[in-house]
Amino acid sequence: MKKIGFIGLGIMGNPMAGNLLKKGYSLTVYDIVPGKVEEAVAAGAKAGSSSKDVAEKSEIVITMLPNSPDVKDAVLGKNGVLEGAKPGTILIDMSSIAPLASKEVAERAKEKGVVMLDAPVSGGEPKAKEGTLAIMVGGPQETFDEVKDILGVMGASVTLVGDIGSGNMTKLANQIIVALNIAAMSEAMVLAAKAGVNAEKVFQAIRGGLAGSTVLDAKMPLVLKGNFKPGFRIELHIKDLANALDTAHEVGVPVPLSSAVMEVMQALKVDGKGSDDHGGIIQFYEKLAKVQVRQQ
């Protein structure tokens, strides 16, 4: 088995690395939070002292970081991946970042003989733990073929979409659809609750029809319990929508519904709810209507 480096052991990265360890892969890990590294070491990983150190000890380096600047710092910065990577190293960035940033990092990596894939994921913490994420990949076919089995340890579906940047463009499309689904669910269920109809029964009645969706099935049961513990934080969805809006404007695509939901999320962040799960979008509508959607 190839030696793998894993950089970024947060809510998503920690269980993803854990699944690789369970399958017997040799993993060297690094995170700016020492406690996260210690946790992974306790599960069987080796500790890296920096992104450079991880790259020096690995044939494949996976990064799972919050945003474009974090990826650039970890890969291109001082003591970064490219300072330690040997020619032929494969870099798989599984962060959700701007497609143009992916292309920029890939170009710099190419200069060092490092091939990059952008491979963002969807499914949040629950599917990261289960190893059933949806993984959207951009990059060369031959490199994808070489690492597909590794990605398959972390994801139930692994799809090569196109060239570098395509993975993150697909993720932006995914995040628009998820955000708008949650917002639509929120509006509808708050309407039902305010009108005196049992929201749980409405959910059961519509989930098998055209309005049913994976988003509805994943988020509505949590809403009914008032459980907004983060599987995917509102503040991270704000980051993704910001990338989506910037990209849309760069290529000349109006996205009015995405812009509206972005403002809903910004209002929740100002209200101190940025760390809530994005299913907590419903709290914006509940506050306006002065009603709560909960099990009765």
N, C-alpha and C positions, 0 to 999 in steps of 0.2 A: 504493500500500500504506500502511496505517496505521502510524504511528510507535509502536513497542513499547518499553516499559521492562521490564527483567528484574532482579529483586532476589533474590539468593541463588544463588551459583555453586558449590555444593558438589558432591558425588558425582553427584547427579541433575541439579541446575540447570545445571551447566557443559555437559554434552552436549545438554541440551534447548535451551539458548540457542544452542549451536553449530548445531543443526539448523535453527533459524529463520534464522540468518545464511546458511547454505548455500542456503536458498530465497530469499535476496535481501531479507529484511525488514530495515528500519532499526532497530537495537537500541541503546538506551542502558542500560548495566548498572551495578549497584552490589553490592558485597559488603563486609563488615567486614574481610575479608582482602584487602589491596591486591594481592597476587600473583594472586589469582583474577581481579580486574578486568583486570590487565595481560595475562593469558592470553587473556581474551575480546577485548580491544582488538586483540591480535595477530591474532585471527581475523576482525577486521572491525567489531567493536562500537565504540561511543563510550563513554567513561568518564563516569559520574555521580559527583558528590561526596557524595551522600547519597540517601536514599529520596525526600526532598522534591524534590531536583534532578532525579531520574529522572522523577518524576510531572509536574513542570513541563514536561518535554520530550517527554511521551508522551501518546498518546490511549488506549492500552491499557497497563495495568501488570500484570505477572505477578510473583507472589511464590512462591518455592520455599524454604521455611525449615523448621528442625527441629521446632518445636512451637508450641503456642498462644501462650505468652508472647513468642516471637520475632516472630510475625505481628502481635500487638498492638503491640509496640514499633515495628516497621517501618512499620505503617500508622497507628496512633493516636498514637504517641509524638512527642517533640520531633524536628523535621526529618523527620517521617514522611510517608508518601504523601499523607495527607489535607491536610497543610499546603501541598502543591504541586499537588494535582490540581484541574483545572477541572471545573465541572459538565458532565456528559456523559461524563466519563472512565469507562472500564470497568476494574474491578479483578478480576483472576482469581487467586485464591489456590489454588495447586496443592500447597500443603503438606498434610500429613496431621495434622489437629488435631481437637480436640473439636468435635462439631457445635454445641454451645451457644456456643462461642467464635466459630465462623463466623457464627452468627446475631447475636451481639453486634457483631462488626466490621461486618457488613453494615448493621445499624441505624445505626451511627455514620457509615458511608459515605453512606448514604441522606440523612442530614441535610446533607451537603455536595453533594448532587446526583450522587454517584458510585454506579454500579450494580455490585454484586459478584456473582461466581459463585464457589462453592467447587468445585474441580476436582482432587481428589487423584488420584494415579496408582498403578498397580501394574505391576510388571515388573522393578524394580531397575535397577542400572546398565547391564547388558547391553542391555535393551530401551530404556533412555533413549538410549544411543548409537545404536541402530538406528532410533530414531524409531517404535518399535512398542509403546509403552506402552498399557495400558488406562486410559482416563481417564473418571472417574465425576463427573458434573457436577450441581450443584444451583443453581437460580436461574431467572430469567424466560426463557420460551421465546424471546422476540424477541432478547434479549441473547445467548443461546446460539447462535441462528441467525447472528448477526452475527460471532461469533468461531469458529464450528465449523471453518472451513477452517484457521485458525491453529492450533487445537488438533490438527487432523489432521496437521500437520507433525510433531508430537511423538508422536502416538499412532496405533496401528492401529485401535483402536476408541474412539469418543468417544460417550458415552451420557448424555443428560439424564435424570436419575432422578426429579427432583421439585423442590420449592422449596429455597431456601437451607438448607444443613445436610444435605441429602439425599446430596450427594456424599460428605461425610465419614462419614455413617452407613453408606453402602455400603462405603466403605474399611474401616471397622471390622469389618463382616461379612466382608470379604475377608481381613483380617488374622487373624481368628479361624480361618477355614478353612485358611489357609496354615500358621499355627502348629501347628494340630492335625494337619494332613497330615504336616508334617516330624516331629513327635513320633511319630506312628504309624509312619512309615517307619523312624525310628530304633529304636524298640522291636523292630519286626519283623526288621530287618536285623542288629541285635545278637544277637537270639535265634538267627537262622540261623547267624551266624558262631560263636557260642559252642557251638552244636550240631555244628559241624564241616562245615557246608554252605557252599559257595562263594556268597558274597553277590552277586557280579556275575551269576552264573547265575540266582540267585533273582530278581534285578531284571529280567533279560531274560525270564524265564518269566512274570512277573506283569504286566509293564507294558502288555501288550495286552489284559488282562482288566479286570474290574470294579475291581480295586485300582489300575489305572493312572491317572495324573493328570499334569497339567502340572507340578505340584510335584515329583513323583517323577522325571520326565524331566529337570527342570532341576537338581535337587539331588543325585540319587544318583551321577551320573558324577563330580561334584566330591568327594563323600564317598569314593568309591573311590580317588581320587587323593590323599586327605588334604589337599585344597585348600580352606581356609576363608578365603581372601582375600575381603574383604567386597564383595559386590554389594549386600547389605542387611544392615547390622550388627545383631547381637543387641540391643544397647542401644537401637537405634531401634525394633525390634519390641517391646521392653519398653515404650517410650513409647506405642506404638499400643495395646498390650494394656491399659495403664493407662487410657487414654482409653476403651477398650471396656468395661472393668470399671466405671469411674465412670458411664458412660452407661447401662449395663445396670442398675446399682443405682438410678440416678435414675428409670428408667422401670419398675422392678420386675420385672426379668428375671434369674433365677438363671443363672449361667454357670459351672458347676462344672468343666468340662473346661478352659475358658480359664484359670480360676484355677490349676489344677494346672500347666499349661504355663508360666504366668507364673512360678511358683516354680522350675521347671526353669531358665528363663532367668535368673532372679535368682541362682541357684546358680552358673551359668556366669559371670555378671558378677563375682561375688565371687571366683571362681577366676581372674580376670584375662582372661576370654575375651569380654568385652563388645563388643570391636571385631571379633570374628570374624563371618563371614557366618552368617545364621540357620540355614543348613544344618549349622553346627557344633553345633546342639542335640544331635546324635548323640553328641558327646563326653561328655555327662552320663551317657548310658546305657552307653557304652564303659567309663567309669571305674567305674561300679557293677558291671558284669559282668566287668571285668578282661580285656577283649578289644577288638581294633581291627578295624573293618570296612574292608578295603582290597583292592585288586586283588591276585590271587595269580598 
